[in-house]
Amino acid sequence: SSRLGDAAKMPMGAAGRPSSSFCGDVASCASCSRTKLEHAPRRAGRFDPPRHASMERWVRPPMGCLGRAGPLSAPAALALAAVGRRKPRHAAGAGSRRATGSRLSGHHSCIRGARPGRLLASVLAAADSPCAPLPPLPLAPPLAAPVPNSSEDGSEDSSGDESWTDAPGMRRFRRRTEKRAPDELPPRCPPLEPPDPAGYPADLAAKAERVRGLLQAHLPQVDGVPRLELVPSPELIHYRHRVKFQLRHYGRGRVGFVIFDPAASEWLPVEQFPLASRRINQLMCDLRSALGRSRRARDKAFHAELLSSTSGAALVCIMYHRRLDRRDDVSAARWLAEQLRAAVILRARGQRLAVEGRRDYLVQNSQVGGRCLTQHLLEDGFFQANLQLNRLIQRWVQRQASCISRAGAGGGCPPKRDLLELFCGNGNLTLAAAQSFRRVLATELDRRAVSSASQCAQLAGIENVQFERLKAEEVDLSGIGEQGFDFAVLLVDPPRKGLDANSLAIAEHFEHVLYVSCNPQALARDLCSLSGHRVVDACLFDQFPWTDHAEVAVRLQKRC
């Protein structure tokens, strides 16, 4: 009872909270980055009084209980640790407020509507009683010391933490590191300063030499040298039209971009990214400024994806570690769209918010074979980030498809047969090859990509293409043959892991295969499986200069 009486004398604000900067059970101080338990550490079984003036009325225990009078008992220590930690999101369960209050005090009034100081004292009183059971440990892990992130008006903002060291990006790179072969070197980190263009020929030659070494057993030989055509990037800097950054909060409204360096296993701050397009670099500056001015927009934001087209249009996608509110966050997205002059999409787990009346994708046009081909750049879908080089890839596919069609006509076969494409994405390569075939069936799992590809085919006036939402593992040639298709060519542009077993089995039945790969290692493995085909033509497209990434396209023909 003496403890409760002392707690009742604690100074309170007008709203029933302590007059210090704490609100409820937030375990952080508004004046520094230390937590309540760090201000009052346990030493040798005792609880020392806090050393921070603005926190004494909130953190200091009642005199005669935990101060200079005596040691802290084990139940009380566990109870104090439970109160000092952030509660789980759910309101029920062993570690929730209701369960803690009912077990420690026998009623809920000390939790719901009670003052924070009295709550702490009642918890300690119940824990120190001889017959009281140990309080349940909270379900959530203990919090690290947060760094205050104040907005311009000086209000507290817990959305940032300068001690942040982990994020989905780091976990993704860690998984890649674990799967890497023992003799495989980690990939290079993209340069954060403009590289010297004079070093590009040597960099491209080294990349081509690595690819020739991987595909040496499969490439056609010319005077004993593997034949591999090289297509350099039209732009050496500012060529990327899609970049992804993790967001780091430094406090007081400051938000920055960071990328992961696989070689050094550390995060590097990014002010400007020379490999990204000029529109994206301008967008980076504008987004940093906008997030610093809008507390709602930066609250628990952890990831940003920036897209641009060659015409200068831009799109921003921000991901959050919180639930999105359809009123406040839609208003924040609309404000961001006005500030950035770009389309804005906010995403959280199971949520996606876009500004009404604005496109949630970008439109990219390319001239291929005398026809304007359109593709939609989606924030959650795949497209070639080097849009200038992508035009060259489209033209290569169109040229190879035309060669196959002419060769079939010269052999007495019908001039045009049918094309099957797996992993068609947004129809980037489908539309380029469609005019060389009688009918085209293109499959893709992404629902939005399939819808986008159908719209782009209509805009281009291409009517011989049928898009189907289907996984490559589920494609059955026997069922497709009943629809009147006469396939002669297979076109595939798989992800980094390469072709699955079903796709490889399908490829074995085709006379011609056009394979566009973003991973030469996976391509070399799949070529070994396709031993019944030989490589007729191969081309290396330098999709990402100054990196180890290489895009390789090959044309396969079935052996006689």
URPE-V253055 format. One record per helix or strand of 2 or more residues. SS is the DSSP state (H for helix, E for strand). FROM is the first residue (numbers start at 1). LEN is the number of residues. If there is no record, write none. Layout:
BEGIN
ss,from,len
SS,FROM,LEN
SS,FROM,LEN
END
This chain:
BEGIN
ss,from,len
H,2,7
H,36,4
E,42,2
E,46,2
H,53,7
H,74,11
H,97,9
H,116,13
H,168,12
H,197,19
E,221,2
E,225,2
E,229,3
E,242,10
E,254,8
E,266,5
H,278,16
H,295,4
E,301,8
E,314,7
H,328,13
E,343,6
E,351,4
E,362,7
E,371,7
H,387,24
E,418,5
H,430,5
E,440,5
H,447,14
E,465,5
H,472,3
H,477,5
E,487,6
H,501,7
E,512,6
H,520,10
E,533,9
E,551,8
END
